[in-house]
């Protein structure tokens, strides 16, 4: 199972926010969209950073409420790890576990083409396990 297969089912639409958006604006955006992270991009293709709920909490703890009026560019994660569509689910799980993050932007030739979350990966692993169990049951029954 690859990232491409996840995106083929899930879709490739990625919401982004501009680097100039205020942190409070981004927090409202995350809440409205019911998502835990958003890619920061000024043109929707080039990845400037990623902003997670965790980034906002850390900024508030370190800088206080003043961080809410600051642009997301001042608190976002700038060193973004991306993956390509040919990565396997196991590779993605390893990257997420090592990096301790739950969202990975997917990029091809430096351009944003999708995003996968830990929920996407776990969902696919469960589907694979259930399918394998059914195949084993069918084999035993035949």
C-alpha positions in Angstrom: 0.0 0.0 0.0 1.4 3.4 -1.0 0.7 7.1 -0.4 -0.6 7.3 -3.9 -3.3 4.7 -3.2 -4.3 6.6 -0.1 -4.6 9.9 -2.0 -6.5 8.2 -4.9 -9.2 7.3 -2.4 -9.0 10.2 0.0 -8.5 12.9 -2.6 -5.6 15.4 -3.2 -7.2 18.6 -2.1 -5.1 20.3 0.5 -6.2 23.4 2.3 -3.4 26.0 3.0 -3.1 29.3 4.8 -0.9 32.2 3.9 2.2 32.9 6.0 0.8 36.4 6.8 -2.3 35.0 8.5 -2.5 35.7 12.2 -2.1 32.8 14.6 -5.6 33.4 16.0 -7.0 33.3 12.4 -5.2 30.1 11.8 -6.5 28.6 15.0 -10.0 29.5 14.0 -9.4 28.0 10.5 -8.2 24.7 12.1 -11.2 24.7 14.3 -13.7 25.4 11.5 -12.2 22.8 9.2 -11.9 20.3 12.1 -8.2 19.6 11.3 -5.1 19.4 13.4 -2.6 21.0 11.0 -2.4 23.1 7.9 0.2 23.6 5.3 1.5 27.2 5.1 1.8 28.3 1.5 1.5 31.7 -0.1 0.6 30.2 -3.5 -1.0 26.9 -2.7 1.9 24.9 -4.2 5.2 25.9 -2.5 5.5 24.7 1.1 6.7 27.5 3.4 5.9 25.5 6.6 3.3 23.6 8.5 1.3 24.8 11.4 -0.2 22.4 13.9 -2.2 22.8 17.1 0.9 21.8 18.9 2.8 24.8 17.4 0.1 27.1 18.6 0.1 25.7 22.1 3.9 25.9 22.3 3.9 29.5 21.1 1.2 30.4 23.7 3.2 28.8 26.4 6.4 30.6 25.5 5.1 34.0 24.3 1.7 34.3 25.9 -1.4 35.6 24.3 0.6 38.1 22.2 1.5 35.2 19.9 -2.1 35.1 18.7 -1.7 38.3 16.7 1.6 37.3 15.3 1.7 35.9 11.7 1.8 32.1 11.4 5.3 32.4 9.8 6.7 33.3 13.2 5.5 30.1 14.9 5.1 27.5 12.1 7.4 24.6 11.7 9.7 25.7 8.9 11.7 22.5 8.4 8.9 20.4 6.8 9.4 16.8 6.1 7.6 15.8 2.9 7.0 12.4 1.3 6.4 11.3 -2.3 3.5 9.3 -3.5 5.6 6.1 -3.9 6.2 5.8 -0.1 4.6 2.8 1.6 2.3 3.0 4.6 5.0 1.3 6.7 7.6 4.0 5.7 5.1 6.7 6.5 4.4 5.2 9.9 8.1 5.1 10.6 8.6 8.7 9.6 5.7 9.9 11.7 6.8 7.9 14.7 10.4 9.1 14.5 9.4 12.8 13.9 6.5 12.7 16.4 4.1 14.3 14.1 0.7 13.3 12.7 0.6 15.0 9.3 2.8 14.7 6.3 2.6 16.8 3.2 3.0 15.0 -0.1 5.2 16.7 -2.6 6.2 15.8 -6.2 8.9 17.9 -7.8 8.8 20.3 -4.9 5.1 21.1 -5.3 2.3 20.2 -2.8 0.1 17.4 -4.2 -1.6 16.1 -1.0 -1.4 15.4 2.7 -1.7 12.3 4.8 -2.5 12.1 8.4 -2.0 9.3 10.9 -5.7 8.7 10.7 -5.4 8.0 7.0 -2.6 5.5 7.6 -4.2 3.7 10.5 -7.5 3.4 8.5 -5.7 1.8 5.6 -3.8 -0.6 7.9 -7.0 -1.7 9.5 -8.7 -2.2 6.1 -5.6 -4.3 4.9 -5.7 -6.4 8.1 -9.5 -7.0 7.7 -9.1 -8.0 4.1 -6.2 -10.3 4.9 -8.3 -12.0 7.6 -11.2 -12.5 5.2 -8.8 -14.0 2.6 -7.4 -16.4 5.2 -10.9 -17.4 6.3 -11.9 -18.0 2.6 -8.7 -20.1 2.0 -9.3 -22.2 5.1 -12.9 -22.7 4.2 -12.1 -23.9 0.7 
